[in-house]
Amino acid sequence: MTQISSPQLAPVEISERIQSLDVMRGIVLFGILLMNINGYGLFRSYSDPTISGGFTGLNLATWMTTNLFFEGTMRALFSLLFGVGMFIFLDRLVKKGAGVNAADIYFRRITWLLVFGLIHGYLLLWVGEILYQYALMGFLIYSFRQMNPKKLILTAVILFCIGTTWNYFDYKGAEKLVENVAVAETYKAEGKELTKELKEAKSEWENRLSKRSEEAAVEYTAKMNQGYFGVVAHLAPTNFEFDTVWPYRQDLWDVLSMMLIGIALFRWNVLSAEKSFKFYGLMVLIGYAVGLAINYYELKIILDDNFSFLSFQRSEVTYYWGRLFIAMGHVGMIMIFCKSNFLNWLKSGLASVGKMALTNYLMHSVICMIVFTGVGFGLFNKLERYELLFVVFSIWIFQLILSPIWLTYFQYGPMEWLWRNLSYRKVYPIRKELHV
């Protein structure tokens, strides 16, 4: 890389940033950690609280609250913001006269994000890594950048419908599996020979149970308490599965759809806090009313059926719609906060966290690797679900303090600076010129 010679294609200046987006990034980044902490610290309990972490008292209340308000919605808003960020990045390149170089810079930026994602998942030990998936969907976003906002919304709705249909057939498949297992048990009790289909169902069911067993939890916890390279090897197969299966099973309707919605809302000036309080109030009212109704319906299915395998599968059928409406309610609430004149100190701190979103996101994994794995304190699967919140709140406070201090002396977060240099293939100054 060479020292920058022309300011024409320089990264976004501080004066060009949209504060509401930075504040929203900060809030959503904290929300992401609120959900991810379960994957960092507990065995197979990201959504099912019966496996580890406890599911009574405060633990149950924690699980219910996060499922109603935050499950899926934080990832949805993170995806939305990523789509907006890529759109703004490419749009400003074109307006600054990048010409044909705009596409080169954009795709180079996306490619480096993919590399960061692989490093994050495999080497920073976070199997819930999302940057890799964002990069893959980012390649697709390029083709939608000039589409009419209404068509973007329509495309997203179509993607939601496809994902919902897939979830429905997954549920019917799960229903069939449970029926076959029951028949297999009846056949076994009566001394009848099992058919091939019943044998396969019984084998699959036993495999599922073994992965959720206490013995599996003990073995998994022991592997998470190995040294660094042992944990890398242990998590590598899971990372590989997520990187190969998720892009076509989840990301098109989970990630790409929200990116498209994000671009549409940005082009309608919804995300820049330019609409009225009434407009955002309606977003909150409609979003939460519909979203909470759907999420409560899903929660009730699970609770009424005592956390059964089939209840979780059934609750997934309406998953995309509940998270969409709750996410829109969150957008309205965040924009009201951005337009208001209270808690400006918090607003400023969250904006600083949002400006360093990539750095802070990766920092979550570094901190949690030290806290939960054998690299550091080895607390994996040793804290209850509600106790994990203390880790979350500590990281929030740390980043709210660190981010503004860092940005007092530096123009970018360290990872943001590196990403810019790699994208433009030039070295930009990172330190600010402080005038005393």
N, C-alpha and C positions, 0 to 999 in steps of 0.2 A: 504494500500500500504506500501511496505517496502523500505528502502534505497537500492539503487542499489548496487549489489555485484559483478557483472561481466560486463566488458566493451564490451564483445563480441557482444551483441545484442543492443548496445547503438544506439540512434538516429544518424542521419547523422551529421557528423562533418562539421564545416565551410569549411574546406579544401576540402571536398567532394562535395560541392555544385557546380552546373553548373550556372555560372553567367548569361548567356543568358536567362535561364529559369526564374531566379529571376527578371531580368529586364523586361522580358515579362509579368510576373505576376503583377508587379507594374503597367505597362502601361495598361494592361487589367483590373485590379481592378479599376483604375481611369475611364476607359471607361465604365465599368459596372455602376458606380455611375452616369455618364453622362446620361445614359438611365434610370436608376432607379429613378432619382430625380423626374421624371414626376409622377411616382406612389406614391412617398412620399408626393409630394406637390400639386397635382392636382386631380380633380374628374374625373375618367373614361376617361383620355386623354393620356394614355400611347402611343397609336398609332393614335387615332383620335383627331386632334387639334380643331375640331369645338365644342367640348363639354365644355371645359374650358381652360383657359390659353391664349386664343387669337389665331387667325389664319390669321392675316394680318401683313404686315411690318416685323419687326424683329422676331416676333413670328412665322410667316410662314417660314421665312428664317431659323430659328433655327430648326423647325420641318423637313423641306426639307433636310437640311444638315445632321442631325442625322439619318434620314431615309436612305439616300443614302450611308452613310459611316459606321454607327455604329449600327443601329437597327438589332438585332439578331446576329451580328458578334462578339460583345463583349462577349455575352453569349456563342457563339460557341467557341471562343478562351479560355474562362474560362473552358468550358467542356473539350476542348482539353488538357489544362494544367492539369486538374484534372486526366484525364486518364494517362497522362505521370507520374504524381506524384505517383499514385497508382502502376504503373508498376515499377518505380524506387524503391519505398519502398519495394515491394515484392521481386524484383530481388536482392536487396542488403541484405535482410534478408536471402535469400537462399545462397548467396555467403559468408555470414558471418557464415554459418553453423547452421542456425536456424532449419533446418530439418522440421519435422512435426509441430514444433511450429510456423513456418512461417505463415501457414494458420490461426492458432489461433490468432496470433497477428494482422494479416491483417483484419480478420473479426471483431475482437474486435475494431479495429480502425474505421472500417466502421460503426459499430453499434453505437459507440459514436458520430460519425459525424451525424448520423440520429437523435440522441437525441439533439445534438446542433441545428440541423435544426428545430426541433419542438419547442425548446425554442426560437430560433430566430424568427420564424413566429408568435407564439402565445403570447409570453411574451415581445419580443422586437418590436412587432407591424409592422412587414414587411411581407405583404401578397405576395410579389414577391420572397419570400425566395426560395433558390435553393439548399441549403446543403442537405435537406431531399431527394430531387430528385437525387442528386449526390450519396447519400448513397445507394439508391435503385439500381441505375445503377451500382454502385461500386460492389454490390454483383454479378452482371452479368459479369462485366469486368474480374473477376477472371478466368472464363472459356476461355477467349480469349487471355490470357497473352502470350501463347507460339505459337499462330497462326502466320503463315507466313505474313509479312507485306503486300504483294500483296493481300492476302486473307482478311486481315483486311480492306483494302481499298474497295475491292469488296463487303464485307459484309456491309460496311457503305453506299456504293452506292445503294445496295438493300434496305436498311432501308430508304434512301432518297426517293427512288422510291415509297415505300409503303406510306410514309408520303405525298408525292405529290399526289398520287392517292386519299388518304383520303381527302386532301384539295380540290381536284377537285370535288369530290362528295359532299362535304360541299357546294362548290360554286353552284353546280347544284341544291342542296336542297334550297339554298338561292334564286336562280333564280325562282324556283317553288313557293316559299313563296311569293315573290314580285308579281308574276303573279296572284296567288290566291287572294292576297289582292286587286289587281286592279279589278279582276272579282267580288269580294265581294262588292266593292264600286259601280260597275256598277249595280249589282243586287239590292243593297240598293236603288240606285237612281231610278230604274225601279219598285221598290216595289215587287221584287221577293223574295221568301224565300231562305235563304242560306242553302246550303248542310252542312253536318257535317264537311267535309274537309274545306270548306270555313269559317265556324265558327271558327274552330281551327286555321286557318291561321290568321284570323282577331284578335283573342284573343292573339296569339303569337306576332303579330305585335304591338298591343297596349301595351303589356307588355314590349317590347323592347323600344318603345317610352317613356314609363313612367320612365324607368331606366335612360334615357338620358335627362329628362326634367329639367327645371330650379328648379322646386319644389323638385325633387329628389336631385339635387345638394345642395340646401339649407339645406335639412334634413340631408344629408350625412355629410356636413361640420359641422353642429351643433353636430353631434355624435362624429366627430373627435376632437371636442373641449371640450369633457367631461374630467373628471378626468381619471387617468390611468386605473382603473378597468372597467370603462365604455367603453373605447376604446378597451380594451381586449375583452370584450363581443361583441362589435359591429363588430370587425374584425374576430372573431372566425369562423363564418359560411363560410366566404370567404377562410380562411386558410384551413378549412376542405374540401371545394370543390377542391382547388388546390392540396391538398395532396391525394385525392382519384381519381380525374379525370385526372389530368395531367400525371401521370406516364404511363398510357396506351395510352392517346390521343396525347401527345406531346413528352415525354421524350425519347422514344425508337428511334425516328428519329431525334429528336432535340438534345439530350444530348449523348446517347450511341453512335450514329454514329460519333460524333466529338471526343469522347474518343478513339474510335478505330483508327480514322485518326491520332490522337495525338501520340498514341503508335507506329504506322507505321512510322510517320515522325521522331520520336525520334530514332527508331532503324536504320533509314537511315541516322542518324547524321544531319538531317536538322535543328533541334531545338537547337543544341549546337553551332551554328554559325561556323561549320567546312567546309561548302561548299564555293564555290568561290563567289565573288561579281557578276559575270556573272549569276551564278545559281540563286541567290536571286533576281537579277535584272529581270530575266525572270519570276520569281514568281510574282513580283510586276506588271510587264507589262501585263501578261496573266490574273492574278487574278483581277486586277482593270479593265482591258478592258472588260472582260466577266461579272464580277460582277456588274460594274456600268451600263453596257448596260441593264442587267436584272432589276436592281433596278430602273433605270430611266424609263424603260417600265412600271414597277409597279406604280411608282409615277405618271406617265402621265395618267394612267388609272384613278387614284383617282382624280387628278386635273381636267381632262377633264369631269368627271362625277360629279364634284362639291361635292366631299366627300360623295357620296351616300353610303348607306349600301352595296349595291351590288358591288360597285367599290372596296371596301375594301375586300370583299370576293373573288372577281376575282383576285385581286393582290396577294392573299395568295397562289394561285396555284403554282407559280414559286418561292415562298419564300425561300425554303431550298437551292435552287441552287444559287440564288443571294448572300445569306449570306455566303455560302461555298466559292465562288470565292473571294469575298471581304475579307473574313477571311484569305485566302491564300495570298492575296496581302498584308495584314497587317503583316503576318508572315515574308514575304520577306523583308518588310520595317524595321521591328523590328530587324531582323538579320543583315541587313546592318548597322543599328545604332549600334548594339552590336560589329560588326567587325571594325567599324570606330574608329578614335582616337580623335574625337571632342565631346565636351560637356560631358567629363568624370565625371564632378561633378554631372550632372543630371543623368547620368547612375548609378553612385554609390547611389544616393538618391532613384532612382526607384528600384534598387536591394534591398535596405533596406526595402522599402515598400512591395516588393514582398516576402521577407523572413518572413514578418509578415502579410501575406495575409489574414489569417483567422481572426486575431485580428482586422486588419484594415477594413475588410468587415463587421464584426459585429459592429465596431465603427461607420460606416456609419449609421446604423439603430439607434444607441443610440443618435447620434447627430441630426439626422432628426426627431426622436421622440420628442426631446426637442424643435427643431425649429418649427415643423409643427403641433403637436397635443396639446391637452389641458394640457398635462403634463408640457409643457413649454410655448412657445410664441404663440402657436395657429395660425400659419400662413398658415394653410392648405387652399388651394384654394383662397389665397389672393394675390399671386404673379403671374405675367404673365410668360409665358413659357421662354422667354429670361432672365427674372430676376432670374429664378432658377439657371441659369448658374453661377451667382455670389456666390451662396451657394456652388455649385460644386467646383469652383475655390478656394474658401476659405478652403474647406476641403482638396483639393489636397495640397495646400501650407502647411497647418497644418500637414498633414501626412508626407510630404517630409521633414519637419523639425523634427518632433517628432520621426519618425522611426530610423534614423541614431543615434540620441541621445540615444534612448532606447538601441539600439544594441551596443553602446559603453560600456555599463555597464552590459548588460544581454545577454545571449547566444541565447535566443528565445523570441518571443513575448509571452505575458502572456497566450493567448489561445493556442498557439502552444505548450507551455510548459505543460499546463494542458492536452492537447490531447495526447502528448507523454507519460506522466505519466499513463494516463488511458489505453493507448494502450499496454504498456509494463508491467503494474501493478507494477511499481517501481518509486521511487522518484528520479528525476535527479536534480542536482544543476542547478539553473537558472542564478545565478550571475557569471560574469567573474572574473577571478583572474587578477587584474590589476597590472602590474609591473611598478613601478615608477623609 
